[in-house]
């Protein structure tokens, strides 16, 4: 275990050094991952999105039969711009038990545990396969998952269980909220600000639509589901980015803002989006077009991330319980790729080392003890298989 832990830390050092921000080409990190696997005689395959710039990595270890286990993680990380890091976010920095770096806990730490365990998987007399499935662009909505699932359906044996190694403090998670990743484009009409009534200020109309979104968010917060296990126990909205306009002495001719909606499992998320679209179409757009017919609002769903419920979780929970002795299951409010696997009819649970409370923040870290927990779990899983 000592050697495997040292190897995992060395692999994590390499993984963190790749600034694999979502939406960017990822051939550098996928090339490294495939090189690690190849060094142990393990073949792997890439499945690409349509531009060919980003890819998932998939490998099968053991017999090519149905009924195996998928170990899933994502290779992308969130940006570091605007964050006050005490260390270089793309250099793994050790301070005592803590290993600092972007993606160290979310979720390159789990990837490192899996890759460090690859030679153990290879040497084991597996009766069912272990599949390694690392996806791209999870952080912005799981863009890699439809590509990965299509490839698996065409080329891989059907697994029985999927374990998504997001940081859950090694607790079994079988439910999480969904996520609508949204972009809204407002087209206005730019005129001199000395007579703004002759123009259509795209920023002003964006603000009014944002006010509608926030109103809906407040209404849901005011009526939480008392029996819901989620924290918070209601669906949430967040506007995260806004840009627009050209100068302070002009009405803004354009404005775009990016936002998200996180519904509870079973909630009709499409209906909530339709309510916002309806407000834009029936209240705001007619006002705009009365001044400038070419103006308008587009509400664009970039991706709808499936929520995860526990309808198919029993096999995954049973396997993890047999390996760890854990018997309880819980839910989280953050999203993962698990909902995609569940919607594909696979039994899935989220279970991995580290805490999500450190993710997406400056000075993100995972501890060596947490990596050891991940490695120990994979050791026991290998024995079970």
Secondary structure, 3 states (H helix, E strand, C coil): CHHHHHHHHHHHHHHHHCCCECCCCCHHHHHHHHHHHHCCCCCCEEEECCCCCCEEEEEEECCCCCCCEEEEEECCECCCCCCCCCCCCCCCEEECCEEECCCHHHHHHHHHHHHHHHHHHHHCCCCCCEEEEEECCHHHCCHHHHHHHHHHHHHCCCCCEEEECCCECCCCEEEECCEEEEEEEEECECCEHHHHHHCECHHHHHHHHHHHHHHHHHHHHCCCCCCCCCCCCCCEEEEEEEEECCCCCECCCEEEEEEEEECCCCCCHHHHHHHHHHHHHHHHHHHHHHHCCCCEEEEEEEEEECCECCCCCHHHHHHHHHHHCCCCCEEECCCCCHHHHHHCCCEEEECCCCEHHHCCCCCCEEEHHHHHHHHHHHHHHHHHC
